[in-house]
Amino acid sequence: MTQDARDQERKQAPQSVPQEGQKIEESGTGEQEDASHEKLSNGSVSHGDISNEDLASVFLRETEVVEEAVEDGKKIRRKGIYLLPNLFTTSALFSGFFAVVAGINGEFTSAAVAIFIAMVLDGLDGRVARMTNTQSEFGAEYDSLSDMISFGMAPALVAFTWILQDIGKTGWVVAFLYVACAALRLARFNVQIGSVDKKWFIGLPSPSAAALVAASVWTFHSFDADAVGFKLLMLFVVGAAGVLMVSNIRYYSFKDLDFKKPVPFVVLLAVVLGFVMISVEPSVMLLLLFGTYVCSGPVLAVMRKAKPRS
């Protein structure tokens, strides 16, 4: 090999190394791009996409409610919630919270009325869901949490801030007993759905227990009843309502009544007279009404025990 050929070979050799390195670098870049595409296909979002994507869209996607439902015998995954029945549930929750705030501010009449409004709204959300075929697991759970506030916490706190706090430690212990029993009652009711006779409630329903406590506060507060006897009476009412909620005493549920069938004229007349009597003295009449319902469970249980077996 001549000197000129060797010099020419030395000049060409350094140029081949960068070209091979460049190819390797380009190959590595391609692998990174493939990995990045694989990550995106697995559901990850790149920083560039996050910066370009609307934050509201990201929030809606990340907070979406997805639940399994059965439609036409097939399991489906359904996104979103039904608005109409949950509006009634939210309104009931607001009424319960308002009752707590009103009780803290010493407005006990407004607090009692708010609990009764929550009762009406709570009765409507389930019926509206069934009428519009918008039942869902989310709605059932949301309704239970709303009931815990409106019919568990609210009546106990209203009764405590009005008169039970004057009794001392016994007062808040009984108030807590009511709250705990309301939570246990709602939990037991949720697991017994579909396994018990719909004609009866097992234990006093939490809305009826709340109505008894609220009507007692409304009535006795209107009469400025702050004697020791009334304090002991409220102590008994709150404690008894809590115990009856977790008892096994059956209460009539009124779910077997068919409002579509014709009824005698005297029934409508009785309903009108009932509204008139309630409007004359709402607190007293509501207390008598729900007091009678609360007492009906133990009375019927004693009558069934005393009835001789055939």
BAGUTI-970139 format. One line per 5 residues: number of its first residue (from 1); for each residue x, y, z of C-alpha. Coordinates in nm, 3 decimals, padded with zeros to 5 digits. Example, Ala and Ser with C-alpha at 12.3 -4.5 7.8 and 13.67 -1.06 7.14 Angstrom:
2
1 = 01.230:-00.450:00.780 | 01.367:-00.106:00.714
***
This chain:
310
1 = 00.000:00.000:00.000 | 00.139:00.334:-00.098 | 00.179:00.631:00.131 | -00.098:00.819:-00.046 | -00.343:00.529:00.002
6 = -00.261:00.506:00.376 | -00.318:00.881:00.423 | -00.648:00.857:00.240 | -00.758:00.569:00.472 | -00.670:00.772:00.786
11 = -00.880:01.064:00.663 | -01.185:00.843:00.602 | -01.172:00.640:00.930 | -01.274:00.918:01.181 | -01.573:01.004:00.967
16 = -01.724:00.654:01.001 | -01.738:00.657:01.386 | -01.972:00.956:01.428 | -02.200:00.810:01.164 | -02.238:00.487:01.359
21 = -02.292:00.681:01.685 | -02.549:00.893:01.515 | -02.735:00.583:01.404 | -02.728:00.444:01.760 | -02.858:00.772:01.900
26 = -03.135:00.781:01.647 | -03.222:00.421:01.732 | -03.238:00.509:02.101 | -03.462:00.802:02.025 | -03.699:00.574:01.839
31 = -03.713:00.333:02.135 | -03.796:00.623:02.369 | -04.072:00.735:02.137 | -04.212:00.381:02.127 | -04.200:00.365:02.509
36 = -04.373:00.701:02.533 | -04.647:00.584:02.294 | -04.685:00.267:02.502 | -04.729:00.473:02.821 | -04.990:00.691:02.657
41 = -05.176:00.381:02.535 | -05.181:00.252:02.895 | -05.373:00.559:03.009 | -05.097:00.798:03.117 | -05.111:01.161:03.011
46 = -04.796:01.343:02.903 | -04.710:01.686:03.040 | -04.774:01.839:02.702 | -05.125:01.688:02.691 | -05.202:01.808:03.047
51 = -05.093:02.160:02.961 | -05.302:02.160:02.644 | -05.606:01.984:02.795 | -05.876:02.184:02.970 | -05.846:02.153:03.349
56 = -06.224:02.125:03.380 | -06.222:01.821:03.151 | -05.948:01.659:03.357 | -06.142:01.723:03.679 | -06.465:01.581:03.535
61 = -06.288:01.271:03.409 | -06.104:01.203:03.734 | -06.412:01.257:03.958 | -06.664:01.068:03.744 | -06.887:00.820:03.928
66 = -06.892:00.475:03.770 | -07.110:00.196:03.904 | -07.227:-00.143:03.785 | -07.595:-00.185:03.709 | -07.817:-00.458:03.571
71 = -08.033:-00.365:03.273 | -08.227:-00.623:03.072 | -08.046:-00.899:03.259 | -07.701:-00.773:03.162 | -07.438:-00.606:03.377
76 = -07.331:-00.267:03.248 | -07.095:00.003:03.372 | -07.284:00.330:03.402 | -07.116:00.670:03.430 | -07.267:00.970:03.606
81 = -07.553:01.010:03.855 | -07.922:01.089:03.825 | -07.989:01.452:03.908 | -08.358:01.463:04.001 | -08.375:01.224:04.301
86 = -08.038:01.344:04.431 | -08.168:01.702:04.431 | -08.434:01.597:04.683 | -08.171:01.416:04.890 | -07.946:01.723:04.886
91 = -08.238:01.942:04.993 | -08.309:01.706:05.283 | -07.940:01.720:05.381 | -07.950:02.098:05.371 | -08.259:02.102:05.595
96 = -08.086:01.879:05.848 | -07.777:02.098:05.852 | -07.993:02.409:05.884 | -08.163:02.250:06.186 | -07.824:02.207:06.354
101 = -07.726:02.569:06.286 | -08.064:02.698:06.404 | -08.037:02.495:06.724 | -07.691:02.636:06.796 | -07.830:02.988:06.744
106 = -08.119:02.921:06.984 | -08.389:02.916:06.713 | -08.546:02.589:06.824 | -08.878:02.634:06.646 | -08.702:02.684:06.313
111 = -08.480:02.384:06.387 | -08.779:02.158:06.453 | -08.957:02.276:06.138 | -08.641:02.210:05.933 | -08.633:01.850:06.056
116 = -08.994:01.799:05.947 | -08.912:01.950:05.607 | -08.623:01.705:05.578 | -08.871:01.424:05.651 | -09.093:01.530:05.362
121 = -08.800:01.560:05.121 | -08.660:01.226:05.233 | -08.992:01.062:05.157 | -08.998:01.214:04.810 | -08.653:01.123:04.680
126 = -08.714:00.748:04.682 | -09.059:00.779:04.529 | -08.932:01.012:04.258 | -08.649:00.768:04.179 | -08.894:00.479:04.145
131 = -09.142:00.680:03.939 | -08.873:00.797:03.694 | -08.679:00.469:03.702 | -08.364:00.644:03.825 | -08.266:00.422:04.117
136 = -07.893:00.372:04.173 | -07.651:00.247:04.436 | -07.503:00.595:04.461 | -07.846:00.740:04.539 | -07.910:00.480:04.809
141 = -07.577:00.547:04.982 | -07.620:00.923:04.953 | -07.968:00.896:05.103 | -07.834:00.703:05.403 | -07.566:00.965:05.471
146 = -07.826:01.240:05.442 | -08.054:01.054:05.686 | -07.768:01.028:05.934 | -07.733:01.405:05.940 | -08.102:01.497:05.926
151 = -08.243:01.227:06.155 | -07.939:01.129:06.361 | -07.718:01.428:06.435 | -07.972:01.710:06.396 | -08.239:01.595:06.650
156 = -07.978:01.500:06.910 | -07.790:01.830:06.881 | -08.111:02.036:06.883 | -08.235:01.860:07.197 | -07.893:01.889:07.360
161 = -07.847:02.261:07.290 | -08.199:02.332:07.416 | -08.229:02.142:07.742 | -08.010:01.831:07.771 | -07.694:02.032:07.828
166 = -07.845:02.155:08.155 | -07.838:01.800:08.289 | -07.462:01.773:08.254 | -07.279:01.458:08.155 | -07.595:01.249:08.143
171 = -07.741:01.485:07.884 | -07.465:01.450:07.626 | -07.433:01.076:07.691 | -07.803:01.026:07.608 | -07.767:01.252:07.304
176 = -07.473:01.041:07.184 | -07.676:00.725:07.250 | -07.942:00.855:07.012 | -07.683:00.936:06.741 | -07.517:00.595:06.772
181 = -07.850:00.413:06.758 | -07.951:00.611:06.449 | -07.628:00.507:06.275 | -07.680:00.142:06.371 | -08.043:00.157:06.261
186 = -07.951:00.290:05.916 | -07.672:00.036:05.872 | -07.902:-00.253:05.967 | -08.174:-00.125:05.737 | -07.933:-00.116:05.441
191 = -07.825:-00.478:05.485 | -08.183:-00.601:05.541 | -08.322:-00.459:05.217 | -08.491:-00.739:05.026 | -08.474:-00.989:05.314
196 = -08.759:-00.864:05.535 | -09.130:-00.807:05.484 | -09.186:-00.461:05.333 | -09.507:-00.428:05.532 | -09.309:-00.380:05.854
201 = -09.004:-00.189:05.973 | -08.775:-00.373:06.214 | -08.719:-00.110:06.478 | -08.846:00.248:06.486 | -08.765:00.428:06.157
206 = -08.513:00.707:06.205 | -08.740:00.976:06.049 | -09.015:00.892:06.300 | -08.769:00.901:06.589 | -08.642:01.239:06.469
211 = -09.000:01.364:06.435 | -09.077:01.264:06.795 | -08.771:01.449:06.929 | -08.829:01.753:06.707 | -09.199:01.776:06.799
216 = -09.112:01.748:07.169 | -08.858:02.031:07.142 | -09.102:02.242:06.940 | -09.392:02.189:07.183 | -09.211:02.220:07.514
221 = -09.002:02.515:07.395 | -09.320:02.699:07.290 | -09.451:02.652:07.643 | -09.121:02.771:07.798 | -09.091:02.439:07.973
226 = -08.758:02.445:08.156 | -08.850:02.277:08.483 | -08.663:01.971:08.607 | -08.956:01.749:08.515 | -08.939:01.853:08.148
231 = -08.563:01.797:08.145 | -08.613:01.443:08.268 | -08.895:01.393:08.020 | -08.675:01.500:07.728 | -08.400:01.274:07.860
236 = -08.644:00.984:07.849 | -08.782:01.075:07.505 | -08.441:01.100:07.340 | -08.309:00.784:07.505 | -08.624:00.582:07.433
241 = -08.632:00.693:07.070 | -08.272:00.580:07.028 | -08.328:00.238:07.189 | -08.646:00.175:06.988 | -08.454:00.236:06.664
246 = -08.223:-00.060:06.730 | -08.490:-00.283:06.882 | -08.660:-00.574:06.705 | -09.007:-00.423:06.755 | -09.205:-00.412:06.433
251 = -09.360:-00.091:06.305 | -09.615:-00.066:06.028 | -09.452:00.076:05.714 | -09.767:00.183:05.520 | -09.596:00.053:05.204
256 = -09.882:-00.181:05.120 | -10.130:00.104:05.082 | -10.249:00.142:04.725 | -10.323:00.509:04.655 | -10.447:00.426:04.304
261 = -10.757:00.241:04.426 | -11.079:00.431:04.500 | -11.158:00.495:04.869 | -11.478:00.596:05.048 | -11.553:00.966:05.065
266 = -11.516:00.964:05.443 | -11.142:00.888:05.406 | -11.082:01.210:05.217 | -11.291:01.395:05.475 | -11.073:01.250:05.754
271 = -10.759:01.367:05.574 | -10.897:01.719:05.544 | -10.990:01.726:05.914 | -10.641:01.604:05.997 | -10.481:01.893:05.810
276 = -10.714:02.137:05.983 | -10.626:02.003:06.328 | -10.254:02.015:06.254 | -10.279:02.374:06.129 | -10.449:02.487:06.453
281 = -10.158:02.380:06.677 | -09.889:02.216:06.463 | -09.639:02.132:06.736 | -09.891:01.967:06.967 | -10.070:01.774:06.693
286 = -09.746:01.649:06.539 | -09.627:01.540:06.883 | -09.951:01.347:06.940 | -09.937:01.195:06.591 | -09.580:01.069:06.605
291 = -09.605:00.987:06.975 | -09.894:00.755:06.891 | -09.695:00.591:06.612 | -09.390:00.542:06.835 | -09.606:00.384:07.108
296 = -09.789:00.161:06.859 | -09.489:-00.068:06.817 | -09.447:-00.171:07.183 | -09.826:-00.187:07.236 | -09.878:-00.420:06.941
301 = -09.580:-00.631:07.050 | -09.732:-00.673:07.399 | -10.070:-00.759:07.247 | -09.913:-01.026:07.027 | -09.734:-01.175:07.328
306 = -10.049:-01.172:07.538 | -10.266:-01.322:07.264 | -10.319:-01.694:07.331 | -10.187:-01.928:07.066 | -10.454:-02.123:06.883
***
